[in-house]
C-alpha cells in the first residue's frame, strides 16, 4: 500500500496569497498590542487575497482601532518571499494592488464581543466544523508523508541556490506494510521553477541532479536505491512562467496540503485558516482540534485519532465533539469524546489564551506550516496526564 502527501513552497501563488493575508493580520495585531489590547477589544479580521498576473486584490472584512498601510504591507510580503523581478513571475515593486477591505458586519461583531452578544461571552466568529488529526508515525505525531514532504519544501526554500526560483511544489509517496506502518519512500516528485539566467548553458544538464541531492539529503534514512525521483516531469518550468504569471493565487486554496497533506482519515473542515483572527474558529479550532488529537495519541489512548469540533456563530462552547480512533483506541471513542470538554477549554477565548494567539509573530510563520514547529503552543502534549486520569 502506498500513500502520497503534497506540499508547496512559500513562493507558490496560493501561499503568497495566504502570506499577504497573514502578514496584514500580524501587522494589525502588533499595532493593536501597542495600545493595550486584550480579547475584549481585539481586532476582527477575515481577509481574502486574489493574486493574478501583475495584480493583487485584497478584500474581506476588518474591525480594528488602528491604521495599516495595506499596499506597503503587500509589497513587503511579496518582496520578502523573493519576488523582486518579473522574470521570476511576480515583482513586488511593480505589481498593482487593489484594496477592497470593508468593515466587519455589525451582526457578526455582536456575537464575538461579550459586552454585545446575546450570550454575554466571546462567541465563535462563525459557524463551522473543524477537524484535528494525529498519529504515531513520527515524533511530531503527524503522518510520515506529510512530515517528509514539508521537510523537502523547506530544504528547497533554504538551499541558497538561485537557480531554484521561489515557486515550487512536491509530493512524497510512502510504502506501507500490511500492518499499516511506513517502510520507505517509494517516489519523490519535485517541481520547481528554474531561473535559467543563473544557469550557464553547460550546467543545464546538472539541474536535476542538484534537485535530487537536495531532496535525498533531507529525506535521508527513508530513501533507498530503489526510490524514484521525478523532477519537473513536463520537461520545462521557466521562472518567468511561474507564480501568478502562470497561475492565480487565492487564500485558502491549499488547505489540503496545509492540513495533513491529504493523508487518509485526516479530514478537512470549514474554511481557510491563516487569513482570520482567532475568534473565528476556522482558525483557532484548527489548532485546538489538532491539540486535542495530539494529546490523545501522546497519552497512549490511540495510535491514530481524528477529532471533529462543531460551532454555532456567537456561541462559545462547541455544539458537538466527535472522536474517531480508527479502531486503535484503548478505550471507547465515545468515552474519549465525553472527557474532552473536562480536559480542554475549546471556547474561542480558551484557545486564544492557551495558544497566545494575539501575537502577530505567530501569523507570520503560519503560511509555511501549521503544525511542524514545536514552539507552537498547540503542539504541546501537556494534557497527557489529565487525559489518562479522566478516562480511568
SEZAVO-267124 format. One record per residue (C-alpha): residue number from 1; residue in one letter; x, y, z. Coordinates in pm, 1 decimal, m for minus. Layout:
BEGIN
+-----+--------+----------+----------+----------+
: num : residu :     east :    north :       up :
+-----+--------+----------+----------+----------+
: NUM :      A :        X :        Y :        Z :
...
+-----+--------+----------+----------+----------+
This chain:
BEGIN
+-----+--------+----------+----------+----------+
: num : residu :     east :    north :       up :
+-----+--------+----------+----------+----------+
:   1 :      X :      0.0 :      0.0 :      0.0 :
:   2 :      X :    121.6 :    349.9 :    m80.6 :
:   3 :      X :     17.7 :    692.3 :     49.9 :
:   4 :      X :    122.1 :   1025.0 :   m101.5 :
:   5 :      X :    124.2 :   1372.0 :     52.8 :
:   6 :      X :    169.0 :   1701.6 :   m125.4 :
:   7 :      X :    313.5 :   2034.4 :    m15.9 :
:   8 :      X :    418.4 :   2361.3 :   m176.4 :
:   9 :      X :    689.0 :   2621.5 :   m131.3 :
:  10 :      X :    625.1 :   2963.4 :     19.4 :
:  11 :      X :    651.5 :   3110.2 :   m331.5 :
:  12 :      X :    351.7 :   2918.4 :   m465.5 :
:  13 :      X :     86.5 :   3178.0 :   m561.4 :
:  14 :      X :   m174.8 :   3039.6 :   m320.0 :
:  15 :      X :     72.4 :   3055.0 :    m30.5 :
:  16 :      X :    181.0 :   3403.6 :   m138.4 :
:  17 :      X :   m187.6 :   3498.8 :   m106.4 :
:  18 :      X :   m204.1 :   3333.8 :    236.3 :
:  19 :      X :    114.3 :   3514.5 :    339.9 :
:  20 :      X :    m23.1 :   3852.4 :    235.9 :
:  21 :      X :   m338.0 :   3798.4 :    442.1 :
:  22 :      X :   m148.4 :   3660.2 :    741.2 :
:  23 :      X :    105.3 :   3943.9 :    739.8 :
:  24 :      X :   m170.6 :   4205.6 :    732.0 :
:  25 :      X :   m324.6 :   4042.6 :   1040.1 :
:  26 :      X :     19.2 :   4022.3 :   1203.4 :
:  27 :      X :     73.4 :   4394.6 :   1144.4 :
:  28 :      X :   m270.4 :   4479.5 :   1284.2 :
:  29 :      X :   m209.8 :   4269.3 :   1597.0 :
:  30 :      X :    133.1 :   4423.7 :   1650.8 :
:  31 :      X :     m5.4 :   4777.1 :   1630.9 :
:  32 :      X :   m309.4 :   4690.8 :   1845.7 :
:  33 :      X :    m80.1 :   4548.1 :   2114.7 :
:  34 :      X :     98.2 :   4883.6 :   2132.8 :
:  35 :      X :   m223.8 :   5047.9 :   2254.5 :
:  36 :      X :   m312.2 :   4788.8 :   2518.4 :
:  37 :      X :   m518.9 :   4515.6 :   2360.2 :
:  38 :      X :   m697.8 :   4222.6 :   2519.4 :
:  39 :      X :   m956.0 :   3976.1 :   2394.9 :
:  40 :      X :  m1241.7 :   4218.5 :   2462.0 :
:  41 :      X :  m1105.6 :   4480.6 :   2223.0 :
:  42 :      X :   m915.5 :   4258.8 :   1981.9 :
:  43 :      X :   m942.3 :   4322.5 :   1607.1 :
:  44 :      X :  m1165.6 :   4100.4 :   1396.9 :
:  45 :      X :  m1032.0 :   4013.2 :   1052.3 :
:  46 :      X :  m1130.5 :   3790.4 :    765.9 :
:  47 :      X :   m904.5 :   3881.3 :    473.7 :
:  48 :      X :   m921.5 :   3734.3 :    123.6 :
:  49 :      X :   m647.5 :   3778.9 :   m135.5 :
:  50 :      X :   m656.4 :   3716.4 :   m507.9 :
:  51 :      X :   m327.1 :   3721.7 :   m694.5 :
:  52 :      X :   m332.9 :   3749.2 :  m1072.7 :
:  53 :      X :    m71.4 :   3842.0 :  m1327.7 :
:  54 :      X :     70.6 :   4171.0 :  m1202.8 :
:  55 :      X :   m228.9 :   4235.3 :   m976.9 :
:  56 :      X :   m317.3 :   4172.4 :   m612.4 :
:  57 :      X :   m673.4 :   4224.9 :   m485.8 :
:  58 :      X :   m710.9 :   4239.7 :   m106.5 :
:  59 :      X :  m1067.5 :   4212.6 :     20.6 :
:  60 :      X :  m1263.9 :   4092.1 :    319.4 :
:  61 :      X :  m1368.4 :   4248.5 :    646.5 :
:  62 :      X :  m1164.9 :   4416.0 :    920.2 :
:  63 :      X :  m1261.5 :   4574.4 :   1251.0 :
:  64 :      X :   m966.1 :   4747.2 :   1418.4 :
:  65 :      X :   m870.1 :   5059.8 :   1611.4 :
:  66 :      X :   m553.0 :   5127.2 :   1414.4 :
:  67 :      X :   m440.4 :   5204.8 :   1059.9 :
:  68 :      X :   m230.0 :   4974.0 :    845.4 :
:  69 :      X :    m83.5 :   5067.9 :    508.8 :
:  70 :      X :   m218.5 :   4774.7 :    309.7 :
:  71 :      X :    m22.0 :   4848.1 :     m7.4 :
:  72 :      X :    307.8 :   4874.7 :    179.2 :
:  73 :      X :    238.0 :   4554.3 :    367.6 :
:  74 :      X :    154.1 :   4362.8 :     47.4 :
:  75 :      X :    469.8 :   4480.3 :   m128.4 :
:  76 :      X :    692.3 :   4397.1 :    168.7 :
:  77 :      X :    542.7 :   4047.8 :    189.5 :
:  78 :      X :    592.3 :   3972.3 :   m179.6 :
:  79 :      X :    944.9 :   4115.7 :   m184.6 :
:  80 :      X :   1033.5 :   3923.2 :    130.8 :
:  81 :      X :    937.3 :   3595.2 :    m36.1 :
:  82 :      X :   1184.8 :   3674.3 :   m312.2 :
:  83 :      X :    969.4 :   3815.6 :   m589.5 :
:  84 :      X :   1174.2 :   4121.1 :   m686.7 :
:  85 :      X :   1189.9 :   4069.7 :  m1062.0 :
:  86 :      X :    917.4 :   3999.7 :  m1318.8 :
:  87 :      X :   1149.2 :   3736.8 :  m1465.4 :
:  88 :      X :   1055.1 :   3526.7 :  m1158.9 :
:  89 :      X :    683.2 :   3550.9 :  m1235.5 :
:  90 :      X :    599.2 :   3836.5 :   m995.8 :
:  91 :      X :    754.4 :   4166.7 :   m889.8 :
:  92 :      X :    654.6 :   4321.2 :   m559.1 :
:  93 :      X :    785.8 :   4659.6 :   m667.7 :
:  94 :      X :    569.1 :   4696.8 :   m977.3 :
:  95 :      X :    256.5 :   4485.3 :   m915.6 :
:  96 :      X :    m79.8 :   4656.6 :   m899.0 :
:  97 :      X :   m267.1 :   4647.0 :   m566.9 :
:  98 :      X :   m640.5 :   4697.8 :   m514.4 :
:  99 :      X :   m766.1 :   4741.5 :   m158.2 :
: 100 :      X :  m1129.2 :   4628.8 :   m123.8 :
: 101 :      X :  m1139.1 :   4575.7 :    254.9 :
: 102 :      X :  m1462.4 :   4678.0 :    428.4 :
: 103 :      X :  m1566.0 :   4696.4 :    797.6 :
: 104 :      X :  m1687.1 :   4380.6 :    966.9 :
: 105 :      X :  m2062.0 :   4320.6 :    962.4 :
: 106 :      X :  m2218.8 :   4455.1 :   1284.2 :
: 107 :      X :  m2433.3 :   4141.1 :   1304.0 :
: 108 :      X :  m2119.1 :   3926.9 :   1323.1 :
: 109 :      X :  m1947.3 :   4169.0 :   1558.9 :
: 110 :      X :  m2213.2 :   4135.7 :   1830.9 :
: 111 :      X :  m2151.5 :   3761.5 :   1852.2 :
: 112 :      X :  m1779.3 :   3797.9 :   1911.8 :
: 113 :      X :  m1793.4 :   4053.4 :   2193.8 :
: 114 :      X :  m1903.0 :   3968.6 :   2545.3 :
: 115 :      X :  m2048.4 :   4315.6 :   2600.3 :
: 116 :      X :  m2275.6 :   4299.7 :   2294.4 :
: 117 :      X :  m2361.7 :   3936.6 :   2226.2 :
: 118 :      X :  m2679.0 :   3753.2 :   2317.9 :
: 119 :      X :  m2485.3 :   3503.0 :   2529.4 :
: 120 :      X :  m2257.6 :   3760.1 :   2702.2 :
: 121 :      X :  m1936.9 :   3576.8 :   2614.4 :
: 122 :      X :  m1681.3 :   3572.9 :   2334.0 :
: 123 :      X :  m1863.8 :   3358.5 :   2082.0 :
: 124 :      X :  m1740.3 :   3182.9 :   1770.7 :
: 125 :      X :  m1690.1 :   3427.0 :   1484.0 :
: 126 :      X :  m1876.1 :   3193.5 :   1251.6 :
: 127 :      X :  m2037.6 :   2854.3 :   1247.4 :
: 128 :      X :  m1825.3 :   2568.9 :   1121.5 :
: 129 :      X :  m1692.1 :   2216.9 :   1152.8 :
: 130 :      X :  m1321.8 :   2169.5 :   1211.7 :
: 131 :      X :  m1104.1 :   1856.5 :   1222.7 :
: 132 :      X :   m782.3 :   1779.4 :   1405.2 :
: 133 :      X :   m565.3 :   1475.1 :   1346.7 :
: 134 :      X :   m268.3 :   1292.4 :   1495.9 :
: 135 :      X :    m98.7 :    955.9 :   1454.9 :
: 136 :      X :    213.0 :    789.3 :   1590.2 :
: 137 :      X :    410.2 :    758.6 :   1264.3 :
: 138 :      X :    657.5 :   1033.8 :   1358.8 :
: 139 :      X :    789.4 :   1204.6 :   1674.2 :
: 140 :      X :    572.1 :   1502.2 :   1577.8 :
: 141 :      X :    267.3 :   1269.7 :   1588.1 :
: 142 :      X :    189.6 :   1353.8 :   1227.0 :
: 143 :      X :    172.7 :   1134.0 :    915.6 :
: 144 :      X :    516.4 :   1049.9 :    777.7 :
: 145 :      X :    445.3 :   1156.2 :    416.6 :
: 146 :      X :    323.1 :   1495.2 :    543.3 :
: 147 :      X :    634.3 :   1546.6 :    756.6 :
: 148 :      X :    874.2 :   1444.2 :    480.4 :
: 149 :      X :    719.1 :   1646.3 :    200.0 :
: 150 :      X :    715.6 :   1957.8 :    418.4 :
: 151 :      X :   1076.4 :   1891.6 :    511.4 :
: 152 :      X :   1157.7 :   1881.6 :    140.5 :
: 153 :      X :    981.1 :   2213.3 :     74.6 :
: 154 :      X :   1178.8 :   2385.2 :    348.2 :
: 155 :      X :   1501.1 :   2234.0 :    212.9 :
: 156 :      X :   1440.3 :   2381.5 :   m132.6 :
: 157 :      X :   1341.1 :   2717.4 :     17.0 :
: 158 :      X :   1657.7 :   2731.5 :    227.0 :
: 159 :      X :   1908.4 :   2575.4 :    m13.5 :
: 160 :      X :   2050.4 :   2914.5 :   m116.5 :
: 161 :      X :   2077.6 :   2813.6 :   m482.3 :
: 162 :      X :   1934.7 :   3095.3 :   m700.2 :
: 163 :      X :   1855.3 :   2862.0 :   m988.4 :
: 164 :      X :   1558.2 :   2735.7 :   m786.5 :
: 165 :      X :   1301.9 :   3019.0 :   m806.5 :
: 166 :      X :   1052.6 :   3074.4 :   m520.0 :
: 167 :      X :    764.1 :   2879.1 :   m678.0 :
: 168 :      X :    761.3 :   2502.8 :   m635.6 :
: 169 :      X :    560.9 :   2205.0 :   m520.5 :
: 170 :      X :    629.0 :   1842.3 :   m440.4 :
: 171 :      X :    495.1 :   1503.8 :   m337.1 :
: 172 :      X :    634.8 :   1217.4 :   m132.6 :
: 173 :      X :    495.5 :    863.2 :   m164.2 :
: 174 :      X :    547.7 :    616.8 :    119.9 :
: 175 :      X :    530.2 :    237.2 :    105.8 :
: 176 :      X :    330.4 :     92.5 :    397.6 :
: 177 :      X :    338.4 :   m267.9 :    518.1 :
: 178 :      X :     42.1 :   m497.8 :    585.6 :
: 179 :      X :     12.1 :   m354.4 :    939.0 :
: 180 :      X :    m11.5 :     m0.8 :    801.4 :
: 181 :      X :    332.9 :    102.2 :    922.7 :
: 182 :      X :    557.6 :    313.1 :    695.3 :
: 183 :      X :    854.1 :    131.5 :    541.4 :
: 184 :      X :   1030.0 :    353.9 :    287.9 :
: 185 :      X :    998.7 :    641.0 :     42.9 :
: 186 :      X :    886.2 :    492.7 :   m288.4 :
: 187 :      X :    866.1 :    807.5 :   m503.2 :
: 188 :      X :    971.0 :   1169.2 :   m472.4 :
: 189 :      X :    821.6 :   1428.1 :   m706.2 :
: 190 :      X :    963.7 :   1779.6 :   m711.4 :
: 191 :      X :    858.2 :   2055.1 :   m947.3 :
: 192 :      X :   1045.4 :   2383.3 :   m915.3 :
: 193 :      X :   1057.5 :   2689.2 :  m1137.4 :
: 194 :      X :   1408.8 :   2742.0 :  m1273.7 :
: 195 :      X :   1573.7 :   3081.1 :  m1317.2 :
: 196 :      X :   1781.2 :   2999.1 :  m1623.2 :
: 197 :      X :   1959.5 :   3333.3 :  m1601.1 :
: 198 :      X :   2152.4 :   3174.1 :  m1313.7 :
: 199 :      X :   2247.3 :   2862.8 :  m1510.5 :
: 200 :      X :   2528.2 :   2865.5 :  m1769.4 :
: 201 :      X :   2435.3 :   2651.9 :  m2071.7 :
: 202 :      X :   2699.1 :   2392.0 :  m1995.1 :
: 203 :      X :   2546.5 :   2328.6 :  m1649.6 :
: 204 :      X :   2180.7 :   2292.9 :  m1754.4 :
: 205 :      X :   2206.3 :   1916.0 :  m1757.1 :
: 206 :      X :   2304.7 :   1917.3 :  m1389.6 :
: 207 :      X :   1989.3 :   2089.2 :  m1260.1 :
: 208 :      X :   1800.0 :   1767.4 :  m1197.6 :
: 209 :      X :   2094.1 :   1615.0 :  m1014.3 :
: 210 :      X :   2120.9 :   1921.8 :   m791.3 :
: 211 :      X :   1749.4 :   1893.1 :   m714.0 :
: 212 :      X :   1785.6 :   1522.3 :   m642.3 :
: 213 :      X :   2067.8 :   1592.6 :   m397.6 :
: 214 :      X :   1861.9 :   1847.4 :   m203.9 :
: 215 :      X :   1563.6 :   1613.5 :   m185.6 :
: 216 :      X :   1751.1 :   1298.1 :    m94.3 :
: 217 :      X :   1962.2 :   1470.1 :    171.2 :
: 218 :      X :   1657.6 :   1588.4 :    363.1 :
: 219 :      X :   1469.4 :   1256.8 :    329.1 :
: 220 :      X :   1789.3 :   1062.6 :    417.6 :
: 221 :      X :   1710.0 :    745.2 :    613.8 :
: 222 :      X :   1374.8 :    686.2 :    440.3 :
: 223 :      X :   1509.8 :    666.2 :     85.2 :
: 224 :      X :   1696.7 :    376.4 :    m73.5 :
: 225 :      X :   1846.9 :    286.3 :   m408.5 :
: 226 :      X :   1501.6 :    194.5 :   m541.8 :
: 227 :      X :   1342.1 :    529.9 :   m459.3 :
: 228 :      X :   1220.9 :    700.9 :   m776.2 :
: 229 :      X :   1291.6 :   1072.0 :   m822.0 :
: 230 :      X :   1086.8 :   1279.4 :  m1065.0 :
: 231 :      X :   1182.4 :   1639.5 :  m1137.0 :
: 232 :      X :    982.4 :   1886.4 :  m1349.4 :
: 233 :      X :    812.5 :   1599.3 :  m1532.1 :
: 234 :      X :    681.3 :   1818.7 :  m1816.8 :
: 235 :      X :   1046.7 :   1875.5 :  m1904.8 :
: 236 :      X :   1048.5 :   2251.5 :  m1852.8 :
: 237 :      X :    939.4 :   2511.2 :  m1598.0 :
: 238 :      X :   1087.6 :   2853.6 :  m1654.4 :
: 239 :      X :   1068.5 :   3101.0 :  m1368.0 :
: 240 :      X :    919.3 :   3366.4 :  m1594.1 :
: 241 :      X :    621.5 :   3132.3 :  m1626.4 :
: 242 :      X :    578.9 :   3074.8 :  m1254.4 :
: 243 :      X :    373.3 :   3216.1 :   m967.5 :
: 244 :      X :     90.5 :   3445.8 :  m1078.5 :
: 245 :      X :    237.3 :   3483.3 :  m1428.2 :
: 246 :      X :    113.0 :   3131.3 :  m1493.2 :
: 247 :      X :   m143.0 :   3056.1 :  m1221.2 :
: 248 :      X :   m361.2 :   3271.5 :   m998.9 :
: 249 :      X :   m331.1 :   3263.8 :   m621.7 :
: 250 :      X :   m620.6 :   3256.5 :   m374.5 :
: 251 :      X :   m626.9 :   3244.0 :      5.2 :
: 252 :      X :   m722.1 :   2908.7 :    148.8 :
: 253 :      X :   m684.5 :   2705.6 :   m169.4 :
: 254 :      X :   m403.1 :   2493.4 :    m27.7 :
: 255 :      X :   m589.5 :   2370.6 :    280.6 :
: 256 :      X :   m533.3 :   2005.4 :    190.8 :
: 257 :      X :   m156.3 :   2041.6 :    180.3 :
: 258 :      X :   m150.4 :   2263.6 :    489.1 :
: 259 :      X :   m377.9 :   2034.7 :    691.3 :
: 260 :      X :   m209.4 :   1692.8 :    694.1 :
: 261 :      X :   m118.4 :   1673.4 :    324.3 :
: 262 :      X :   m417.8 :   1469.9 :    210.5 :
: 263 :      X :   m345.4 :   1178.1 :    445.4 :
: 264 :      X :   m639.1 :    930.3 :    451.3 :
: 265 :      X :   m857.6 :    979.8 :    757.9 :
: 266 :      X :   m736.2 :   1335.5 :    818.0 :
: 267 :      X :  m1045.2 :   1523.1 :    706.1 :
: 268 :      X :  m1088.8 :   1891.4 :    630.7 :
: 269 :      X :  m1340.4 :   2119.5 :    792.9 :
: 270 :      X :  m1481.0 :   2460.0 :    723.1 :
: 271 :      X :  m1261.0 :   2725.5 :    571.6 :
: 272 :      X :   m929.7 :   2898.5 :    537.9 :
: 273 :      X :   m715.9 :   2944.1 :    848.1 :
: 274 :      X :   m428.5 :   3190.0 :    829.5 :
: 275 :      X :   m639.5 :   3476.9 :    691.4 :
: 276 :      X :   m860.0 :   3504.4 :   1001.3 :
: 277 :      X :   m817.8 :   3635.0 :   1353.2 :
: 278 :      X :   m864.9 :   3361.1 :   1614.4 :
: 279 :      X :  m1216.1 :   3440.0 :   1732.9 :
: 280 :      X :  m1308.0 :   3271.1 :   1405.3 :
: 281 :      X :  m1295.9 :   2900.6 :   1485.1 :
: 282 :      X :  m1179.8 :   2805.2 :   1134.9 :
: 283 :      X :   m853.2 :   2943.5 :   1267.3 :
: 284 :      X :   m836.2 :   2877.9 :   1642.9 :
: 285 :      X :  m1019.6 :   2543.3 :   1643.4 :
: 286 :      X :   m799.8 :   2410.5 :   1362.2 :
: 287 :      X :   m525.4 :   2431.3 :   1622.0 :
: 288 :      X :   m749.7 :   2336.3 :   1913.7 :
: 289 :      X :   m867.3 :   2015.7 :   1747.3 :
: 290 :      X :   m509.3 :   1926.2 :   1649.9 :
: 291 :      X :   m405.1 :   1990.4 :   2012.9 :
: 292 :      X :   m674.3 :   1753.2 :   2138.0 :
: 293 :      X :   m593.5 :   1479.0 :   1885.7 :
: 294 :      X :   m219.1 :   1502.3 :   1951.5 :
: 295 :      X :   m262.4 :   1474.7 :   2326.7 :
: 296 :      X :   m492.2 :   1172.5 :   2285.5 :
: 297 :      X :   m224.4 :    991.6 :   2083.7 :
: 298 :      X :     55.7 :   1109.6 :   2314.5 :
: 299 :      X :   m140.8 :    972.7 :   2610.9 :
: 300 :      X :   m142.3 :    629.0 :   2450.3 :
: 301 :      X :   m521.5 :    626.5 :   2418.7 :
: 302 :      X :   m490.2 :    557.8 :   2044.0 :
: 303 :      X :   m228.2 :    537.5 :   1771.5 :
: 304 :      X :   m440.5 :    737.9 :   1529.2 :
: 305 :      X :   m708.5 :    992.9 :   1611.1 :
: 306 :      X :   m938.7 :   1237.2 :   1435.2 :
: 307 :      X :  m1137.1 :   1495.5 :   1632.3 :
: 308 :      X :  m1429.6 :   1691.5 :   1488.4 :
: 309 :      X :  m1549.5 :   2011.1 :   1657.3 :
: 310 :      X :  m1863.8 :   2199.7 :   1553.2 :
: 311 :      X :  m1956.9 :   2556.1 :   1648.4 :
: 312 :      X :  m2250.1 :   2795.3 :   1616.6 :
: 313 :      X :  m2185.5 :   3162.3 :   1546.4 :
: 314 :      X :  m2199.2 :   3372.5 :   1861.2 :
: 315 :      X :  m2179.5 :   3072.8 :   2097.3 :
: 316 :      X :  m1858.7 :   2985.1 :   2278.5 :
: 317 :      X :  m1877.5 :   2611.9 :   2353.9 :
: 318 :      X :  m1862.2 :   2355.6 :   2073.4 :
: 319 :      X :  m2210.2 :   2224.4 :   1994.6 :
: 320 :      X :  m2067.4 :   1878.7 :   1923.5 :
: 321 :      X :  m1745.3 :   1679.7 :   1966.2 :
: 322 :      X :  m1673.6 :   1361.6 :   1771.2 :
: 323 :      X :  m1373.0 :   1130.2 :   1811.0 :
: 324 :      X :  m1262.2 :    857.0 :   1570.7 :
: 325 :      X :   m959.3 :    644.4 :   1663.5 :
: 326 :      X :   m999.3 :    412.7 :   1363.8 :
: 327 :      X :  m1014.7 :    103.8 :   1583.7 :
: 328 :      X :   m684.4 :    185.9 :   1757.4 :
: 329 :      X :   m831.9 :    323.4 :   2080.6 :
: 330 :      X :   m769.3 :    152.6 :   2414.4 :
: 331 :      X :  m1096.9 :    297.1 :   2548.7 :
: 332 :      X :  m1418.8 :    360.0 :   2353.2 :
: 333 :      X :  m1420.9 :    667.3 :   2129.5 :
: 334 :      X :  m1742.4 :    781.7 :   2297.6 :
: 335 :      X :  m1569.6 :    790.6 :   2635.6 :
: 336 :      X :  m1281.2 :    996.9 :   2499.8 :
: 337 :      X :  m1528.6 :   1242.9 :   2344.6 :
: 338 :      X :  m1710.6 :   1286.2 :   2675.4 :
: 339 :      X :  m1399.1 :   1378.0 :   2873.5 :
: 340 :      X :  m1260.7 :   1625.2 :   2617.3 :
: 341 :      X :  m1473.3 :   1912.7 :   2748.1 :
: 342 :      X :  m1348.0 :   1843.6 :   3101.3 :
: 343 :      X :   m980.5 :   1846.2 :   2998.8 :
: 344 :      X :   m970.2 :   2113.5 :   2726.7 :
: 345 :      X :  m1115.0 :   2464.6 :   2703.5 :
: 346 :      X :  m1230.2 :   2476.1 :   2341.2 :
: 347 :      X :  m1406.7 :   2811.3 :   2357.0 :
: 348 :      X :  m1260.6 :   3086.2 :   2135.1 :
: 349 :      X :  m1136.1 :   3268.0 :   2446.0 :
: 350 :      X :   m990.5 :   2949.3 :   2590.1 :
: 351 :      X :   m799.0 :   2868.2 :   2272.8 :
: 352 :      X :   m684.3 :   3227.1 :   2215.8 :
: 353 :      X :   m547.2 :   3242.9 :   2570.6 :
: 354 :      X :   m397.3 :   2892.0 :   2568.0 :
: 355 :      X :   m219.8 :   2935.9 :   2234.8 :
: 356 :      X :   m130.0 :   3304.4 :   2284.6 :
: 357 :      X :   m286.9 :   3384.8 :   1950.0 :
: 358 :      X :   m296.5 :   3762.0 :   1979.5 :
: 359 :      X :     73.8 :   3783.0 :   1897.4 :
: 360 :      X :    144.1 :   3889.0 :   1541.2 :
: 361 :      X :    460.6 :   3681.1 :   1519.1 :
: 362 :      X :    252.2 :   3362.3 :   1504.6 :
: 363 :      X :     73.4 :   3474.3 :   1188.9 :
: 364 :      X :    399.9 :   3548.8 :   1013.4 :
: 365 :      X :    501.1 :   3183.0 :   1045.3 :
: 366 :      X :    169.1 :   3010.2 :    977.0 :
: 367 :      X :    161.3 :   3009.7 :    593.1 :
: 368 :      X :    470.2 :   2784.8 :    581.8 :
: 369 :      X :    335.8 :   2523.7 :    820.7 :
: 370 :      X :     52.3 :   2497.6 :   1070.3 :
: 371 :      X :    199.5 :   2225.5 :   1289.5 :
: 372 :      X :    567.6 :   2148.3 :   1230.3 :
: 373 :      X :    702.1 :   2398.3 :   1481.2 :
: 374 :      X :    742.9 :   2281.9 :   1838.4 :
: 375 :      X :    723.3 :   2643.6 :   1954.7 :
: 376 :      X :    355.2 :   2647.5 :   1860.6 :
: 377 :      X :    163.9 :   2601.6 :   2184.7 :
: 378 :      X :    m95.2 :   2376.9 :   2017.4 :
: 379 :      X :    185.9 :   2129.4 :   1950.5 :
: 380 :      X :    245.3 :   2075.6 :   2323.6 :
: 381 :      X :    144.1 :   1747.6 :   2489.1 :
: 382 :      X :     74.5 :   1892.6 :   2830.6 :
: 383 :      X :   m268.2 :   1730.2 :   2874.6 :
: 384 :      X :   m146.7 :   1370.0 :   2872.3 :
: 385 :      X :   m172.0 :   1316.1 :   3249.1 :
: 386 :      X :   m515.8 :   1480.5 :   3267.3 :
: 387 :      X :   m649.2 :   1264.6 :   2982.3 :
: 388 :      X :   m519.5 :    942.7 :   3135.9 :
: 389 :      X :   m681.6 :   1029.9 :   3466.6 :
: 390 :      X :  m1010.3 :   1132.2 :   3307.2 :
: 391 :      X :  m1064.7 :    806.6 :   3115.6 :
: 392 :      X :   m993.8 :    571.9 :   3408.8 :
+-----+--------+----------+----------+----------+
